[in-house]
């Protein structure tokens, strides 16, 4: 029983670690997906490369973002995140 009991304990710990690590990651992915679905004109965003801008137009898979006066870039929705609040 000693060998099989420790094996069950080890498997239980591995499952617990997996659950504790995956839950926050899935929550974050869900929040990012909801953000991208709710994008609207005027929202402040940041590209994954660090460029900040304001949403100009939203399409199915892309977003037009104004990064400077009159400069509009088209990017994939997956490449943008909400801009952090200014302090």
Order of alpha helices (4+ residues) and beta strands (2+ residues): alpha-beta-beta-beta-beta-beta
